Amino acid sequence: MADFVELTLDQGATYNSTITVRDENGVAQNLVGYTARSQMRKSYYSSTKKDFTVTVSQPANGQITMTMTAANTANLTPGRYVYDVEIEDASGDVTRIFEGIVTVLPNVTR
């Protein structure tokens, strides 16, 4: 089961977060050979999505990095969204590791 994590994005600002994937014992999971992906949507049923750029930044230490450019966050409508993060191993097995709510806060300076 995925961990529930709430995120906050500032509209018009670069988003960057590093997450450590841990096993049930709290040990960083070895992600060598894994890929990762993440999307956010206004609702679970929305066909419109916004992709995070997700990289396995330090595979041996279980770290993935999620980013979204300032240009992309500027195009988001402020409000609440849902998201998840999935990892896929070399054999094609997919695991959802995080899910939750994204709150996009409006910007003033444009």
Backbone as CSV, one residue per row, in Angstrom:
resi,resn,N_x,N_y,N_z,CA_x,CA_y,CA_z,C_x,C_y,C_z
1,MET,0.835,-1.172,0.000,0.000,0.000,0.000,0.888,1.245,0.000
2,ALA,0.517,2.218,-0.795,1.297,3.446,-0.942,1.149,4.340,0.289
3,ASP,2.206,5.086,0.586,2.147,6.091,1.649,1.364,7.295,1.153
4,PHE,0.552,7.893,2.023,-0.208,9.098,1.689,0.628,10.303,2.082
5,VAL,0.939,11.153,1.089,1.772,12.335,1.321,1.110,13.527,0.637
6,GLU,0.918,14.608,1.382,0.363,15.830,0.805,1.495,16.713,0.288
7,LEU,1.302,17.265,-0.918,2.283,18.153,-1.527,1.680,19.539,-1.703
8,THR,2.533,20.555,-1.689,2.123,21.919,-1.995,3.041,22.458,-3.074
9,LEU,2.436,22.960,-4.144,3.179,23.577,-5.242,2.813,25.045,-5.295
10,ASP,3.791,25.898,-5.500,3.551,27.320,-5.701,3.414,27.566,-7.198
11,GLN,2.281,28.112,-7.613,2.055,28.420,-9.020,3.157,29.363,-9.509
12,GLY,3.760,29.047,-10.651,4.792,29.889,-11.233,6.184,29.688,-10.672
13,ALA,6.345,28.729,-9.759,7.661,28.462,-9.155,8.104,27.043,-9.516
14,THR,9.397,26.828,-9.537,9.939,25.498,-9.788,9.678,24.611,-8.577
15,TYR,9.203,23.397,-8.836,8.994,22.412,-7.769,10.090,21.362,-7.868
16,ASN,10.690,21.021,-6.733,11.762,20.034,-6.687,11.713,19.342,-5.333
17,SER,11.595,18.014,-5.351,11.538,17.263,-4.102,12.260,15.932,-4.273
18,THR,13.080,15.573,-3.297,13.749,14.279,-3.294,13.104,13.405,-2.234
19,ILE,12.765,12.180,-2.639,12.057,11.242,-1.771,12.902,9.984,-1.651
20,THR,13.005,9.437,-0.447,13.689,8.168,-0.245,12.638,7.073,-0.107
21,VAL,12.734,6.061,-0.948,11.822,4.920,-0.917,12.383,3.914,0.083
22,ARG,11.555,3.561,1.066,12.012,2.650,2.130,11.146,1.392,2.143
23,ASP,11.749,0.288,2.564,10.989,-0.954,2.687,10.229,-0.966,4.013
24,GLU,9.533,-2.070,4.303,8.715,-2.154,5.514,9.526,-2.064,6.802
25,ASN,10.852,-2.239,6.715,11.719,-2.125,7.891,12.370,-0.756,8.007
26,GLY,12.035,0.160,7.084,12.595,1.504,7.125,13.945,1.634,6.443
27,VAL,14.380,0.582,5.750,15.668,0.594,5.060,15.455,1.107,3.642
28,ALA,16.360,1.978,3.185,16.265,2.509,1.821,16.292,1.354,0.825
29,GLN,15.324,1.366,-0.101,15.211,0.309,-1.103,16.203,0.549,-2.237
30,ASN,16.888,-0.494,-2.665,17.810,-0.389,-3.791,16.984,-0.283,-5.068
31,LEU,17.107,0.830,-5.787,16.322,1.078,-6.993,17.146,0.975,-8.274
32,VAL,18.264,0.264,-8.234,19.067,0.066,-9.429,18.216,-0.692,-10.446
33,GLY,18.118,-0.155,-11.656,17.329,-0.768,-12.710,15.868,-0.348,-12.729
34,TYR,15.461,0.526,-11.816,14.077,0.993,-11.745,13.900,2.294,-12.529
35,THR,12.677,2.528,-12.973,12.258,3.829,-13.489,11.117,4.306,-12.608
36,ALA,10.804,5.590,-12.704,9.734,6.154,-11.881,8.921,7.134,-12.713
37,ARG,7.657,7.323,-12.308,6.770,8.254,-13.002,5.735,8.784,-12.011
38,SER,5.170,9.951,-12.375,4.160,10.564,-11.518,3.305,11.517,-12.335
39,GLN,2.023,11.538,-12.019,1.078,12.461,-12.646,0.183,13.057,-11.580
40,MET,-0.333,14.237,-11.911,-1.374,14.834,-11.074,-2.563,15.150,-11.969
41,ARG,-3.767,15.041,-11.391,-5.025,15.299,-12.110,-5.982,16.003,-11.164
42,LYS,-6.938,16.699,-11.730,-7.931,17.411,-10.914,-8.779,16.415,-10.110
43,SER,-9.053,15.254,-10.685,-9.751,14.182,-9.963,-9.227,12.856,-10.475
44,TYR,-9.571,11.793,-9.801,-9.137,10.469,-10.227,-9.657,10.126,-11.621
45,TYR,-10.748,10.741,-12.016,-11.421,10.393,-13.273,-11.130,11.380,-14.398
46,SER,-10.340,12.393,-14.145,-10.030,13.407,-15.138,-9.129,12.831,-16.229
47,SER,-9.418,13.191,-17.486,-8.556,12.751,-18.585,-7.379,13.711,-18.781
48,THR,-7.467,14.901,-18.215,-6.394,15.886,-18.308,-5.394,15.637,-17.186
49,LYS,-4.107,15.611,-17.545,-3.068,15.327,-16.557,-1.929,16.316,-16.697
50,LYS,-1.136,16.376,-15.665,0.119,17.121,-15.693,1.176,16.172,-15.136
51,ASP,2.241,15.967,-15.924,3.306,15.048,-15.527,4.356,15.760,-14.693
52,PHE,4.805,15.087,-13.633,6.032,15.470,-12.962,7.173,14.815,-13.728
53,THR,8.336,15.431,-13.741,9.538,14.759,-14.216,10.101,14.013,-13.018
54,VAL,10.231,12.702,-13.149,10.686,11.883,-12.025,11.906,11.084,-12.473
55,THR,12.973,11.180,-11.701,14.184,10.424,-11.986,14.592,9.628,-10.757
56,VAL,15.189,8.477,-11.010,15.791,7.716,-9.918,17.187,8.308,-9.765
57,SER,17.300,9.273,-8.860,18.494,10.111,-8.777,19.669,9.438,-8.079
58,GLN,19.394,8.656,-7.055,20.439,7.898,-6.350,19.903,6.484,-6.122
59,PRO,19.987,5.635,-7.144,19.334,4.326,-7.076,19.763,3.471,-5.885
60,ALA,21.043,3.413,-5.597,21.522,2.565,-4.505,21.005,3.028,-3.147
61,ASN,20.675,4.320,-3.038,20.166,4.884,-1.778,18.662,5.032,-1.770
62,GLY,17.976,4.526,-2.801,16.515,4.563,-2.843,15.927,5.933,-3.085
63,GLN,16.693,6.848,-3.661,16.201,8.213,-3.823,15.675,8.471,-5.225
64,ILE,14.488,9.105,-5.267,13.926,9.592,-6.518,13.695,11.093,-6.367
65,THR,13.777,11.799,-7.488,13.577,13.242,-7.483,12.396,13.577,-8.383
66,MET,11.466,14.369,-7.851,10.298,14.842,-8.597,10.475,16.330,-8.853
67,THR,10.272,16.742,-10.102,10.376,18.153,-10.431,9.248,18.565,-11.361
68,MET,8.975,19.861,-11.372,8.083,20.481,-12.340,8.606,21.892,-12.556
69,THR,8.754,22.277,-13.809,9.328,23.586,-14.119,8.378,24.712,-13.720
70,ALA,8.941,25.892,-13.576,8.133,27.074,-13.272,7.121,27.336,-14.380
71,ALA,7.519,27.104,-15.640,6.590,27.303,-16.757,5.398,26.360,-16.652
72,ASN,5.638,25.128,-16.225,4.531,24.180,-16.073,3.648,24.498,-14.882
73,THR,4.236,24.892,-13.751,3.392,25.222,-12.594,2.608,26.507,-12.845
74,ALA,3.143,27.396,-13.683,2.424,28.636,-14.004,1.122,28.343,-14.744
75,ASN,1.075,27.214,-15.463,-0.120,26.849,-16.222,-1.139,26.056,-15.414
76,LEU,-0.850,25.796,-14.147,-1.788,25.078,-13.290,-2.816,26.037,-12.693
77,THR,-4.052,25.613,-12.661,-5.095,26.377,-11.979,-4.972,26.112,-10.483
78,PRO,-4.931,27.160,-9.651,-4.830,26.932,-8.210,-5.976,26.039,-7.715
79,GLY,-5.681,25.237,-6.714,-6.679,24.347,-6.139,-6.073,23.021,-5.732
80,ARG,-6.959,22.041,-5.540,-6.539,20.715,-5.080,-6.568,19.721,-6.228
81,TYR,-5.567,18.844,-6.229,-5.424,17.797,-7.234,-5.086,16.492,-6.509
82,VAL,-5.144,15.387,-7.240,-4.659,14.109,-6.733,-3.424,13.720,-7.538
83,TYR,-2.558,12.919,-6.939,-1.345,12.478,-7.622,-0.948,11.113,-7.096
84,ASP,-0.066,10.462,-7.824,0.624,9.293,-7.291,2.001,9.195,-7.929
85,VAL,2.846,8.371,-7.320,4.192,8.110,-7.810,4.333,6.597,-7.897
86,GLU,4.784,6.116,-9.059,4.985,4.694,-9.270,6.429,4.428,-9.656
87,ILE,6.921,3.250,-9.240,8.225,2.777,-9.690,8.006,1.480,-10.460
88,GLU,8.880,1.236,-11.430,8.793,0.021,-12.240,10.166,-0.627,-12.301
89,ASP,10.210,-1.935,-11.993,11.492,-2.637,-12.044,11.762,-3.139,-13.462
90,ALA,12.913,-3.729,-13.656,13.343,-4.153,-14.995,12.438,-5.213,-15.606
91,SER,11.721,-5.970,-14.772,10.829,-7.009,-15.294,9.432,-6.475,-15.610
92,GLY,9.194,-5.186,-15.334,7.899,-4.574,-15.637,6.919,-4.537,-14.480
93,ASP,7.326,-4.998,-13.295,6.446,-4.928,-12.126,6.356,-3.479,-11.645
94,VAL,5.130,-3.000,-11.458,4.881,-1.615,-11.056,4.371,-1.590,-9.616
95,THR,4.917,-0.663,-8.833,4.495,-0.460,-7.449,4.180,1.011,-7.244
96,ARG,3.006,1.294,-6.698,2.681,2.673,-6.312,3.294,2.901,-4.939
97,ILE,4.165,3.914,-4.836,4.869,4.137,-3.570,4.317,5.314,-2.781
98,PHE,3.786,6.325,-3.486,3.193,7.483,-2.825,1.928,7.871,-3.557
99,GLU,0.991,8.436,-2.809,-0.222,8.996,-3.388,-0.728,10.069,-2.435
100,GLY,-1.567,10.948,-2.960,-2.105,11.960,-2.062,-2.711,13.135,-2.791
101,ILE,-2.729,14.234,-2.078,-3.320,15.494,-2.539,-2.201,16.482,-2.848
102,VAL,-2.356,17.195,-3.960,-1.462,18.311,-4.290,-2.290,19.580,-4.184
103,THR,-1.821,20.529,-3.425,-2.458,21.837,-3.357,-1.588,22.821,-4.125
104,VAL,-2.178,23.460,-5.137,-1.470,24.473,-5.918,-1.892,25.837,-5.385
105,LEU,-0.930,26.588,-4.873,-1.190,27.908,-4.322,-0.984,28.973,-5.414
106,PRO,-1.901,29.940,-5.521,-1.783,30.950,-6.573,-0.617,31.899,-6.327
107,ASN,-0.066,32.407,-7.443,1.005,33.394,-7.295,0.466,34.794,-7.585
108,VAL,1.171,35.772,-7.111,0.815,37.167,-7.319,1.747,37.771,-8.366
109,THR,3.037,37.482,-8.229,4.034,38.033,-9.145,4.028,37.235,-10.441
110,ARG,3.777,37.923,-11.563,3.765,37.260,-12.863,4.571,38.064,-13.845
